[in-house]
Amino acid sequence: MSSLSDAERIHRWARQLRQLQRNPWWVWGSLVGGVLVATLIRWALGGLVHDRIPFTTYYPAIVAATLLGGFWRGVLASILSAVVAWWLFMPPAGFALDQAQLVSLITFFLVCLLLVGTVTALNAAVDRLLVEIEFRREAQIALGQLASVAESSEDAIITKDLDGIITSWNKGAERIFGYEAYEMIGKPINLLIPPDRPDEEPSILARLRKGQRIEHYETLRRRKDGELIDISLSVSPLVDQTGKIVGASKIARDITGRRQAQEVQSLLLSEMRHRINNLFAITNSLVTLSARTSKTPMEMESALKERLAALARAQQLTRRGLIQQEFGFSDQPTLKGLIHVIFAPYVAAGSNNPERIVVSGCDQEINDSAVTSVALILHELATNAAKYGALSASTGVVHIDCSSKEDWLVMTWEERGGPPVNGPPNREGFGGTLARKIVASQFKGRLSNEWNSDGLTIRIEIPLAHLNSVKNEPSRIGAAQVA
């Protein structure tokens, strides 16, 4: 078969032949009708055919009978042809045959058996050809469906040989990795592997050559733009017709979003545990602070309730919708306004003691998307100061200075008068880690600590573009006075 059209024509012819073979009218009609037509033709030829070879016109009838009816009907057509031809064109003399007639009859039977055998073999070949064509048609359909599935899949489907050279690259791979098919086919798969994983691909290829199974696993791959993405990868061997492994098929699914969601979930759970622990620690500090400054149980009760209510309001800052409604921000919330709300639990209203929380410098409007994150940073700093730093001592003071420098907001947090500082802790707590992650990841800023002996100094730098426009208000605000 030289082309698909040739195969289609042969397939149609073979199917039509099989339909005729299943019809008994065609089978027996070809047998009887063929012998009858051959007899009429022989009769019409008359003396043109030698009397000793009267069987010449019967061969096509025998071929047709065998082709439609099979071996035994071909034999039956041969016998019927011999009897009719002998009776009509070789008149018997008392049913005796001379030597020439006998040789002619035997030759006819031998030729008929050869024809019947040949046509029967041809029938078998047609059967096998029909099966082969059907198999190829089904295989073509299956391959077409498989190619369609692979091409439309959201996953990256890549095939490679045992040397790691890419042999196919679907649309999903283009979307996930950023390379077009023409850029990757014929190139090594190592282009996608990060430099810190040089042994991953050679190990996979070595195991494939040994026929070992590659379990599903998760790993990192590099996009065209250099970005590293998390993928879920499955590897299956490719074999040829003899069962020999000649390559591998890889299916990669981008799980970066899922991994980020898992990290966020883990962070939220850790934050929840951290906040619960902090609430107990802060409540304990507030009780101690209220006991120091109160002269009667009633006064202590009033101060403690006021501070716990302020603490609850500070916690609610993580809910953006409550800020304007409950905390008095008629317009856009500002950095100093958030500081006032966050530090309210540590304020003793009406105290005549020296200032403990001093805010100076410019004010900064905070846009809606940044309010919660800024509140979390301030809350963590205040919590740590109340647990371990300046606000844990009755004479401790926190200075907060805000300034803008070259499109950056710079906030300097200084603690003085608290417990002695003996250098950085062995391990950064969750609150410090959370504040650092928010500054770096969301605001693209910087956070640094200086562990001085007289107190902690924290410097936070955030691009103004991530917050809002600056209102230049050089001022000094005595935010809170607490004994």
PyMOL commands that set and color helices and strands:
alter all, ss='L'
color gray80, all
select helices_A, chain A and resi 4-21+24-48+56-69+71-89+99-152+171-177+181-184+189-192+200-209+256-293+297-318+321-326+335-346+368-387+390-392+430-442+464-466
alter helices_A, ss='H'
color red, helices_A
select strands_A, chain A and resi 156-161+166-169+217-222+228-239+245-254+357-364+397-405+408-416+446-452+455-463+470-480
alter strands_A, ss='S'
color yellow, strands_A
deselect
rebuild
show_as cartoon
